[in-house]
């Protein structure tokens, strides 16, 4: 395998296993600990296979085309023999000459298709080669763009001069900006096939069938990191790579970017495209009563996007470079990158874009016979569940109803009958949802009701809400998507949102007055609580356009009855504080489509243990043949002596360590934890990271230590930092933590470093590296079992017990709880070792870790080096040995 340096043995094994999985079309679960060069192994293994596969494909094409040349002679021979075989028939009753003709026709069609693909491929390769080596082309394109800009500017100027003094003929005295808020005429079942910006006939988009690898990961930063690895690899120069992202990440139109919330950006972009297509018909109606000219995106130019597409294919670029190129070329990176998909060999994209079918189709991604690699896949099941779940609050339902009712009253005379019918249907749905949350009368939502949480199947919820007679597919997938009603409503609210400019109507005045005062009370109530800054975007979306959120919930209700549940969460004293949530129980139903279409699927991660979840909940439920599934797990590149994992069963005062919900709050348990930390901080240099099961427990322990004076003792050796709950403060805490450790190692005083109190599942248990001195010891306090009283988890457990077989005598629900716990533990303790020369000790404080069922769920490279210590003394002696080794090497 080509590699930028001499690979480790485990990397060679990883690449060989990956190559064979892709060649055989398997579903592979690959585990390679962080710090072992997993990304490079994935790149070099997968792209080596792709290069060989393309070479074989070309050889096969050449063979078939060569046969076609010989076939001409055979054809003459066949004609001369035809007369002799006219009466001969096969078992199916068809004469031989008919069968021969059909077979020949199929072969000829295949050859023609291959010839066409060859021409297209040659055309594309020549075009890209030209761009790669001809700098003048770039300058010519740049000059042409600046000339076009100048022409547009002059044209706009002359239009403005002409329009001055001309009176606007406005229907019904509507402000001209208001015209675009009115819904266009809607034909419910008519699918309009509008060409998406392809004004010119270009056969390049009808690309040859390029076999490609779709690589997806969780965050944009992880994807950028992967692209940089590709750039450094031996394949960096000649791989056609495309980075895909959301409009939020790729939009270069500042007016649209300013909207902030993803849903608003999406809708505004779609509307601008629609305006572009409607522009022509508007110009044809010049003499008639014309609607006001609408905004068209200046970056949505087909010619410019073609240029961007070619630039993307010529050289590997990450998201940031793509956006910079879009700004420079005045072309939309979002659509330009999509145009590059057909010819690409490697497509890099976030989870949501690949795992959500509607988003996948909208992006023009076809998975038929392609390869999918899902990286950082330890939380794949949760990700699929979250992508397909949806939640709306009572206040959003009331708010959407109020907005839609005012919108309908304002434009009643301008809306067509179909539009009015659908708006009334949506209003009815909203009223029924509020009623099901407990309000006896929609317009008096302050009525008291029974609080609590109720779970219902989708069908039961539809019957109880009395909406089982409404076709939700028509309302959501057709009407809401095509009419862009939520976007129109958002524009309407932007205009009339303030009480001062609120629309006044006669008929509905009394009803609306009561509802608006209720909504105002809700708003004031939520403001008092003070939301963290990280939630600002969600708040903006919720208050500005609740209908957008509600569309997601309605769409979720179109899932199959057995695959999901609706949770009615009745909280507080009013409907406004309650919520409706759709919970997906069976993520396999959405993953099945990916697995069935693809040639091969690779699920990879640093810590994939326990693997049973993926096999049972995801793959066997998705109908994957167990023989098609393969597992690969490799050790770490560090020497065995560089890591010391210890399961500690009791503390310094022989107190047994068992942090159950019943015992963990006992003062003696908190004291024992403190004593362990004090002893460790005396011998461990640099940084110590201590993980607690929850924020609440971490706070409780901290307060107890403060009261007993234990915190003061700890502070003499290590400066203490706490993980903040707010995401925007994490970076600051980490910077201060790292600075403190560096300062202490240089000064060599009594203070030896820092202690960071973190939370499992928090911001620091995933994606943050505690390499070298930042994490010389990682401590796990107790076992972070999830809250089994959570209605969502209880429903999932019940569903698993009904649908899954018992594994090794254990109920599937019990296995789920243990697996969720151990996945969180493995993620947290994997933070410490990040490269070959790193070293650290890992302490698991709970005797239950020594139980075989739990112990076997630790990653193999940690498990085979773990020592179980029943007494604190022997564990402490081992840690002192590590310290001696460190001092010797220093």
Secondary structure, DSSP 8 states (H G I E B T S, - for coil): ---SS---HHHHHHHHHHHHHHHHT-EEEEEE-TTS-HHHHHHHHHHHHHHHHHHHHHHHHHHHHHHHHHHHHHHHHHHHHHGGGTT-B-TTS-BHHHHHHHHHHHHHHHHHHHHHHHHHHHHHHHHHHHHHH-HHHHHHHHHHHHHHHHHHHHHHHHHHHHHTT-----GGG--GGGGGGS-----TT------SS--S--GGGS------EEEEESSHHHHHHHHHHHHHSTTTTT--EEE---HHHH---HHHHTT-SHHHHHHHHHHHHHHHHHHHHHHHTTTS---------TT--HHHHHHHHHHHHHS---HHHHHHHHHHHT--HHHHHHHTTTT-SEEEEEHHHHHSHHHHHHTT---TT-EEEE-SGGGHHHHHHHHT-EEEEHHHHHHHHHHHHHHHHHHTTTS-HHHHHHHHHHHHHHHHHHHHTT-SSTT-TT-----EEEEEEHHHHHHHTT-TTS-HIIIIIIIIHHHTHHHHHHHHHHHH-SGGG----STTHHHHHHHHHHHHHHHHHHHHH---GGGHHHHHHHHH-HHHHHHHHHHHTTS-GGGEEEEEEE-SSSGGG-EEEEEES-THHHHHHHHHH-SEEEEEES---STHHIIIIIIITTT--GGGEEEEEE--SS-GGGEEEEEE-B-TT--B----TTTTTSHHHHHHHHHHHHHHHHH--EEEEEEES-HHHHHHHHHHHHHHTHHHHHHHHEEEEE--SSGGGHHHHHHHHHHHHHHHHHH-SS--EEEEEEETTSTTSSS----GGGGSEEEEES-----TT-HHHHHHHHHHHHHS--BTTB-HHHHHHHHHHHHHHHHHHTTS--STT--EEEEEE-GGGGSHHHHTTS-HHHHTT-EEESSHHHHHHHHHHHHHHHHHH-
